[in-house]
Amino acid sequence: MQQIFRAFLDVILLRKGPEDLPKSPLLLAMAIVMTIVSQLLLHVMVETNYSTDLFLEFATELLKVGSYVAVLFVSGFISRIEQTMTAIIGCTAIMVLLFVAIFILSQPFIGHELAGAIAWFVTPWLILVEGHIISRAIQQHAFTGIAIAVLIFILQLGFYVTFSAGPEGVVS
């Protein structure tokens, strides 16, 4: 288990790519469970000033995964789906747990709002990690992967904002 966590950490630190993770349905299932647990912890432990819908958060994650699958399919690397999704899903779970840890540890000292703002600095790194993963999976330059990751993040953000809007179209 420690070797698997170290492999995910190496991907997060941009030392390795999805091809360095074992091709294993069990590992993919573990990554999915880790993501569900991390999203639940985020939802429960990080209290926010706005209404969050857990179902919408999971739908947004599914949109991200589906978008990366589409990129693999269009680029002709669908055979790499298992390792790539394992890397993206597993690294997302670890980064969300890092976000929660930063928030919880810093909130008592600097307050709720500033702790949330600081913890959100994890997001650009996650986009960079996802760009690194997809660029390695489709054998393209890192900048291509980062561009894809940014576009998928914008798609997720648009989806989330659209479906979290109130009856007047204003984000609640």
C-alpha positions as a printed Julia matrix, in Angstrom:
172×3 Matrix{Float64}:
   0.0    0.0     0.0
   2.86   2.35    0.81
   4.38   1.74   -2.65
   1.07   2.62   -4.32
   0.77   5.83   -2.28
   4.39   6.67   -3.17
   3.59   6.1    -6.87
   0.63   8.51   -6.65
   2.85  11.0    -4.82
   5.47  10.73   -7.58
   2.77  11.51  -10.15
   1.6   14.49   -8.07
   5.2   15.74   -7.91
   5.44  15.29  -11.71
   8.21  12.68  -11.41
   6.19   9.85  -12.95
   3.22   9.41  -15.23
   0.17   7.15  -15.42
   2.21   4.51  -17.21
   4.15   3.99  -13.98
   1.04   2.87  -12.09
   0.02  -0.77  -12.25
  -2.76  -1.6   -14.71
  -5.24  -2.94  -12.2
  -9.03  -2.77  -11.95
  -8.63  -3.15   -8.17
  -6.36  -0.08   -7.99
  -8.85   1.9   -10.09
 -11.65   0.82   -7.73
  -9.52   1.86   -4.74
  -8.9    5.26   -6.35
 -12.64   5.71   -6.9
 -13.36   4.82   -3.25
 -10.61   7.25   -2.15
 -12.23   9.99   -4.22
 -15.68   9.33   -2.78
 -14.27   9.41    0.75
 -12.26  12.58    0.08
 -15.27  14.35   -1.44
 -17.42  13.35    1.54
 -14.74  14.65    3.93
 -14.56  17.87    1.96
 -18.3   18.25    2.14
 -18.52  17.49    5.86
 -15.31  19.04    7.23
 -15.05  22.21    5.18
 -18.06  24.28    6.03
 -18.74  26.94    3.41
 -20.82  30.08    3.25
 -22.66  28.9     0.16
 -24.92  25.95   -0.34
 -23.12  22.97   -1.82
 -24.82  20.01   -3.37
 -22.91  16.76   -2.93
 -24.65  15.25   -5.94
 -23.54  18.22   -8.08
 -19.97  17.82   -6.86
 -19.95  14.15   -7.9
 -21.58  15.01  -11.25
 -18.83  17.56  -11.83
 -16.2   14.92  -11.11
 -17.91  12.52  -13.53
 -17.86  15.25  -16.18
 -14.11  15.6   -15.65
 -13.51  11.87  -15.93
 -15.72  11.63  -19.02
 -13.86  14.52  -20.62
 -10.5   12.85  -20.09
 -11.88   9.56  -21.48
 -13.04  11.5   -24.55
  -9.54  12.98  -24.97
  -8.03   9.49  -24.79
 -10.58   8.19  -27.31
 -10.14  11.05  -29.79
  -6.35  10.88  -29.61
  -6.33   7.11  -30.19
  -5.02   6.1   -26.77
  -8.15   4.49  -25.35
  -6.05   1.45  -24.37
  -4.47   3.64  -21.67
  -7.81   4.42  -20.04
  -7.36   2.28  -16.92
  -3.98   3.65  -15.85
  -4.83   7.22  -16.84
  -8.14   7.24  -14.96
  -6.46   5.58  -11.97
  -3.85   8.35  -11.94
  -6.33  11.21  -12.39
  -8.87   9.88   -9.89
  -6.28   8.82   -7.3
  -4.31  12.07   -7.52
  -7.53  14.07   -7.26
  -8.42  12.2    -4.06
  -5.03  12.89   -2.51
  -5.13  16.58   -3.52
  -8.64  16.97   -2.07
  -7.42  15.41    1.18
  -4.5   17.87    1.13
  -6.99  20.72    0.65
  -9.04  19.53    3.63
  -5.91  19.14    5.79
  -4.63  22.64    4.95
  -8.04  24.11    5.68
  -8.55  22.31    8.99
  -5.02  22.95   10.28
  -4.91  26.64    9.35
  -8.49  27.68   10.14
  -8.07  28.01   13.94
  -5.13  30.38   13.45
  -6.14  32.55   10.5
  -9.91  32.2    10.3
 -12.37  30.5     8.0
 -12.17  32.79    4.96
  -8.37  33.07    4.75
  -7.93  29.34    5.41
 -10.29  28.59    2.52
  -8.45  31.01    0.23
  -5.07  29.49    1.06
  -6.35  25.94    0.68
  -7.67  26.76   -2.8
  -4.06  27.17   -3.95
  -4.12  23.37   -4.24
  -6.39  23.75   -7.32
  -3.77  25.15   -9.77
  -1.39  22.35   -8.79
  -4.13  19.77   -9.42
  -4.7   21.25  -12.89
  -0.96  21.02  -13.54
  -0.92  17.39  -12.33
  -3.88  16.46  -14.53
  -2.19  18.18  -17.48
   0.97  16.19  -16.79
  -1.0   12.93  -16.61
  -2.94  13.48  -19.83
   0.11  14.7   -21.73
   1.98  11.52  -20.81
  -1.06   9.37  -21.65
  -1.5   10.84  -25.15
   2.24  11.33  -25.77
   2.06  15.07  -26.28
   4.04  18.02  -24.97
   3.35  19.04  -21.37
   1.86  22.36  -22.52
  -0.71  20.47  -24.59
  -1.72  18.47  -21.53
  -1.92  21.59  -19.38
  -4.09  23.3   -22.02
  -6.41  20.28  -22.04
  -6.56  20.26  -18.23
  -7.36  24.0   -18.13
 -10.13  23.56  -20.7
 -11.62  20.67  -18.73
 -11.42  22.73  -15.53
 -13.27  25.58  -17.25
 -15.88  23.08  -18.47
 -16.29  21.76  -14.9
 -16.55  25.26  -13.49
 -19.15  26.26  -16.07
 -21.13  23.1   -15.37
 -21.0   23.65  -11.62
 -21.97  27.32  -11.82
 -24.77  26.61  -14.28
 -26.38  23.9   -12.2
 -25.82  25.56   -8.83
 -27.59  28.73  -10.01
 -30.79  29.68   -8.24
 -34.14  30.31   -9.94
 -33.06  33.82  -10.93
 -29.85  32.52  -12.54
 -27.71  33.92   -9.73
 -25.28  31.56   -8.06
 -26.58  30.79   -4.61
